[in-house]
Amino acid sequence: MLLALQIERRYTKPQIFTMYANQVYLAHGNYGFAAAAQFYFGKSVTDLNLQEAALLAGMVNGPKFSPIANPEAALNRRNLVLRRMEEEGKISAAEASNAKKAPLGLHIQFPRQRPRALFLLKTSGNTSKHLRHGSRPRTWASRVHNAQCENATRREPGGPRWPHSYDRRHGWRGGLPNLIKDNLGKLETYEDEDWRHPIEKGSYVTGLARRRRR
């Protein structure tokens, strides 16, 4: 309660809301609307359409409204947000009706699970600045150094890529997401973050496996 009072005294309402929007938890390891927009829709938060923005707004109430874990609840919550926007005069009845008819439209972008060089967070000593605008970690290593770090974790000196060889010897262990069962999108439109970058020799790239029906 004392902290809330101090925040009220020091910051304006728009500043408080900005801090909240940058840090609120929106399920599956995503903090803030910018991160959630990239994860759920593969786009910048400024490029979200009405129904996408309403979906994220509805998730503020808790991870129980995750469109991945509970798509039905997420859809109902999204439509509730659209109804309230219509009642408050933020959108027209036609806009609300059209948005409610739209599917969830997820385009999940899982972060790359690759080793990276250690990064240092540059701070200016002004904590309020980072709370208002968000903190952005910056790496001290170049892309070349990052690639060298990746290679170092995959191969032993003068030898084969030992983690890769070890993984192959122990066979398939599963655990990868299923686009259909996990409601992550459609096979025809799914696009992984890896596919947006050039494929280099010796690199690891995420693949999409499709099983034929017998």
C-alpha positions as CSV (number, residue, x, y, z in Angstrom):
1,M,0.0,0.0,0.0
2,L,2.9,2.4,0.8
3,L,4.6,1.5,-2.5
4,A,1.3,2.3,-4.4
5,L,1.1,5.7,-2.7
6,Q,4.7,6.5,-3.6
7,I,4.1,5.5,-7.2
8,E,1.0,7.7,-7.3
9,R,2.9,10.6,-6.0
10,R,5.9,10.3,-8.4
11,Y,4.3,9.2,-11.7
12,T,1.4,10.3,-13.8
13,K,-1.4,7.9,-14.7
14,P,-0.1,7.4,-18.3
15,Q,3.4,6.6,-16.9
16,I,1.9,4.1,-14.4
17,F,-0.1,2.4,-17.2
18,T,3.0,2.2,-19.4
19,M,5.0,0.5,-16.7
20,Y,2.2,-2.0,-16.2
21,A,1.8,-2.7,-19.9
22,N,5.6,-3.3,-20.1
23,Q,5.7,-5.8,-17.2
24,V,2.3,-7.6,-16.9
25,Y,2.5,-11.3,-17.3
26,L,0.7,-12.7,-20.4
27,A,1.4,-16.4,-20.0
28,H,4.1,-18.7,-21.5
29,G,7.0,-16.6,-20.3
30,N,5.8,-13.4,-21.9
31,Y,6.0,-10.1,-19.9
32,G,4.5,-7.1,-21.5
33,F,2.3,-6.6,-24.5
34,A,5.2,-6.1,-27.0
35,A,6.6,-9.6,-26.1
36,A,3.2,-11.1,-26.2
37,A,2.4,-9.7,-29.6
38,Q,5.5,-11.2,-31.0
39,F,4.9,-14.6,-29.4
40,Y,1.2,-15.0,-30.2
41,F,1.0,-13.3,-33.5
42,G,4.5,-12.8,-34.8
43,K,4.1,-9.1,-35.2
44,S,4.8,-5.8,-33.5
45,V,2.3,-4.6,-30.9
46,T,1.6,-1.5,-33.1
47,D,0.5,-3.8,-36.0
48,L,-2.1,-5.7,-34.0
49,N,-5.7,-5.6,-35.4
50,L,-8.7,-5.1,-33.2
51,Q,-9.4,-8.7,-32.2
52,E,-5.7,-9.5,-31.6
53,A,-5.4,-6.5,-29.3
54,A,-8.6,-7.5,-27.5
55,L,-7.3,-11.0,-27.0
56,L,-4.1,-9.8,-25.3
57,A,-6.1,-7.3,-23.2
58,G,-8.3,-10.2,-22.0
59,M,-5.3,-12.1,-20.8
60,V,-4.4,-9.5,-18.2
61,N,-6.7,-11.2,-15.8
62,G,-4.4,-14.2,-15.7
63,P,-2.8,-17.1,-17.6
64,K,-6.0,-19.1,-17.3
65,F,-7.1,-17.1,-20.4
66,S,-4.2,-18.3,-22.5
67,P,-5.3,-19.0,-26.1
68,I,-2.9,-22.0,-26.2
69,A,-3.9,-23.7,-22.9
70,N,-7.6,-22.7,-23.0
71,P,-8.7,-21.4,-26.4
72,E,-12.4,-21.4,-25.6
73,A,-12.0,-19.3,-22.5
74,A,-9.6,-17.0,-24.3
75,L,-12.2,-16.5,-27.1
76,N,-15.0,-15.7,-24.7
77,R,-12.8,-13.3,-22.8
78,R,-11.7,-11.6,-26.0
79,N,-15.3,-11.1,-27.0
80,L,-16.1,-9.7,-23.5
81,V,-13.4,-7.1,-24.1
82,L,-14.9,-6.2,-27.5
83,R,-18.4,-5.9,-25.9
84,R,-17.1,-3.6,-23.2
85,M,-15.2,-1.5,-25.8
86,E,-18.5,-1.1,-27.7
87,E,-20.4,-0.2,-24.6
88,E,-17.7,2.5,-23.8
89,G,-18.0,3.9,-27.3
90,K,-14.5,3.0,-28.3
91,I,-15.6,1.0,-31.3
92,S,-18.8,0.8,-33.3
93,A,-21.3,-2.0,-33.1
94,A,-20.3,-3.2,-36.6
95,E,-16.6,-3.3,-35.6
96,A,-17.4,-5.3,-32.5
97,S,-19.6,-7.7,-34.4
98,N,-17.0,-8.3,-37.1
99,A,-14.2,-8.8,-34.6
100,K,-16.2,-11.3,-32.6
101,K,-16.7,-13.5,-35.6
102,A,-12.9,-13.7,-36.3
103,P,-11.0,-16.7,-35.1
104,L,-8.2,-16.5,-32.6
105,G,-5.7,-16.2,-35.5
106,L,-2.6,-17.3,-33.6
107,H,0.7,-17.3,-35.3
108,I,2.9,-18.6,-32.5
109,Q,6.6,-17.7,-32.6
110,F,8.6,-19.8,-30.2
111,P,11.9,-18.1,-29.2
112,R,15.1,-19.8,-30.5
113,Q,16.5,-22.3,-28.0
114,R,20.1,-21.6,-28.8
115,P,23.1,-20.8,-26.6
116,R,24.1,-17.2,-26.6
117,A,27.0,-15.3,-25.3
118,L,26.5,-13.7,-21.9
119,F,25.0,-10.2,-22.1
120,L,25.4,-7.1,-20.0
121,L,22.4,-4.9,-19.3
122,K,23.4,-1.3,-19.8
123,T,21.7,0.9,-17.3
124,S,22.0,4.6,-16.9
125,G,21.2,4.5,-13.2
126,N,17.8,6.0,-13.9
127,T,15.5,3.1,-12.8
128,S,12.3,5.0,-13.6
129,K,13.4,5.4,-17.2
130,H,13.6,1.6,-17.7
131,L,10.2,1.1,-16.0
132,R,8.6,3.6,-18.3
133,H,10.2,2.5,-21.5
134,G,11.2,-1.1,-20.8
135,S,14.7,-2.5,-20.5
136,R,16.5,-3.9,-23.5
137,P,19.5,-6.2,-22.9
138,R,22.4,-5.5,-25.2
139,T,25.1,-8.1,-25.9
140,W,28.8,-7.2,-25.6
141,A,29.6,-9.9,-28.3
142,S,29.2,-9.5,-32.0
143,R,27.2,-12.0,-34.2
144,V,30.5,-13.6,-35.1
145,H,31.4,-14.1,-31.4
146,N,27.9,-15.5,-30.7
147,A,28.3,-18.0,-33.6
148,Q,31.7,-19.0,-32.1
149,C,30.1,-19.6,-28.7
150,E,27.4,-21.7,-30.3
151,N,30.0,-23.8,-32.1
152,A,32.1,-24.2,-28.9
153,T,29.1,-25.7,-27.1
154,R,28.5,-28.2,-29.9
155,R,32.0,-29.6,-30.6
156,E,35.0,-30.8,-28.7
157,P,38.4,-29.5,-29.7
158,G,39.4,-31.2,-32.9
159,G,36.6,-33.7,-32.7
160,P,33.0,-34.1,-33.8
161,R,30.0,-32.1,-32.6
162,W,29.7,-34.1,-29.4
163,P,26.3,-32.9,-28.1
164,H,24.8,-33.5,-31.5
165,S,26.4,-37.0,-31.6
166,Y,25.3,-37.7,-28.1
167,D,21.7,-36.7,-28.9
168,R,21.6,-38.9,-32.0
169,R,22.9,-42.0,-30.0
170,H,20.1,-41.7,-27.5
171,G,17.3,-41.5,-30.0
172,W,14.2,-39.4,-30.2
173,R,12.7,-38.2,-26.9
174,G,9.8,-36.1,-28.1
175,G,8.6,-33.1,-26.3
176,L,8.2,-30.8,-29.3
177,P,4.9,-28.8,-29.7
178,N,2.2,-30.1,-31.9
179,L,0.6,-27.3,-34.0
180,I,-2.8,-29.0,-34.2
181,K,-3.2,-30.4,-30.7
182,D,-1.7,-27.4,-29.0
183,N,-3.8,-25.0,-31.1
184,L,-0.7,-23.1,-32.4
185,G,-1.9,-22.3,-35.8
186,K,-2.3,-24.0,-39.2
187,L,0.2,-26.1,-41.1
188,E,-0.3,-24.1,-44.2
189,T,0.5,-20.7,-42.6
190,Y,2.9,-21.5,-39.8
191,E,6.3,-19.8,-40.0
192,D,9.1,-20.3,-37.5
193,E,11.5,-17.5,-36.6
194,D,14.4,-19.5,-37.9
195,W,13.0,-19.4,-41.4
196,R,13.3,-15.7,-41.6
197,H,17.1,-15.8,-41.6
198,P,19.6,-17.2,-44.1
199,I,20.6,-20.8,-43.5
200,E,24.3,-21.2,-42.9
201,K,26.5,-24.3,-43.3
202,G,26.6,-26.2,-40.0
203,S,23.7,-24.3,-38.5
204,Y,20.6,-25.8,-36.7
205,V,17.2,-24.9,-38.1
206,T,13.8,-25.7,-36.7
207,G,11.8,-28.0,-39.0
208,L,8.1,-28.8,-39.4
209,A,7.3,-32.5,-39.5
210,R,4.1,-33.6,-41.2
211,R,2.9,-37.2,-40.8
212,R,1.1,-38.8,-43.7
213,R,-2.2,-40.5,-43.0
214,R,-2.5,-44.2,-43.9
